[in-house]
């Protein structure tokens, strides 16, 4: 989060986010790998072939691109003041099919509760 803005961690897999502020998504993985940061409206397993989403079948991309030479990505997006209250779920998909695991890796699902 940015200085002066608050995102409070409530558990290992859930965060509180104040509406009208910016939220930060970060990825730390292998260098130069295609990655997708996505948000879904439900916490539900759904298989897209060999890839299993934990955020349902309605995915909304927050960011899509490469992890770059350092293997990291940091994306900040504004959260509309009129979006609260709402709960969404985020997950990262990292294509490591050309790397050591030879598969698409998925992160844990993080619940985001947007509060007024």
N, C-alpha and C positions, 0 to 999 in steps of 0.2 A: 504494500500500500504506500501511498505518497505521504510525505510529512504533513501532519495536521489532519489526515484522514484516517478513519478507523475501520478496520475489519477485525472483528473479534472471533477468535477460534473457540467454538463451543465443544467440539469433540474432535477425534482424529479424522473424521470424514464429513464434517459439517462446519460451515462458517456463516456468520451473520454479516450482512452487507447493508449499509445504510443507503437508501435511495438518494439520488442526486450527487453521488460521489463516484469516483472511478474504482473499478475493480481490476486487479492484476492477475493474469494467468502466466505461469512460468513452467517451462519444460527443461529438464536436464537429462540428456541422453547421449547416445553415440553421435559423433560428428557427421555432418552432411547427410542426414537421413530425412526423407519426406515425413512430415508430421501433420496432424490435424488436431486442433483443440476444438471440441464441440460441446454444445449445451443441448440438453434434452428436457422434456417436460415431465418425464416420469422416471422413476428408478425401477427399471424392469429389464431383464435380460432379453436380448433379441439377436439372433444369429444372422449375419450377412455373410453367408458361405462359411469360410473357416474363421471369420472374425466375429467375436461376440461383444456386442455393445451392452453396457450396463445401464444405459440411459434411454432405453426404448428404441423404437424404429423411426421416430421423428427427430432427426438430428439437425441442429442449426450450427453451421460452422462459425466459430469465433475467429479462427485464424487457420490458414493452410499454407505450408511452405517447407523450407529446409531448416534443419537445426544448425546449419552453418559450421564453420571450422571448429568452434568451441563446443558444439553439441547442445547449445542452449537457445532458448527463445523466451522473450518477455514481452507480453502484450498487455496494454492497458486500454480499457474501454469504459466510457461513461455509462452510468446506470441512471436512467431517466427518473426524475423525482415523482412522476406519476405511475411508476411501475410497481410500487409497493401496495399491499403486501403480495408477494409471490414467492414460490419456491421452484428453483430449477436445479438441474444436476449437470455437472461437468465431467468430462473424461477426455484423455489424450490417447491418440492412436499414433504409433510410431512404426514406420515401415523399416524393419530390420531384416527383410528377406535377403538382402545382399550382405548382411553382416553375420556375426557369429551365431545368432539364434536361428536364423533362416525363417523367421516368422514375423507377423505384425504383432507388436506388443501393445497392450492396453494398460492404462493406469487404473488405479482405484477410482471409484466414483466419489466425487465430492459434492455434497448437497450445499446449495447456496440459498439461504433465506434472506430475501430482500425486505427490509423493514422501513417504515416511514421515517 
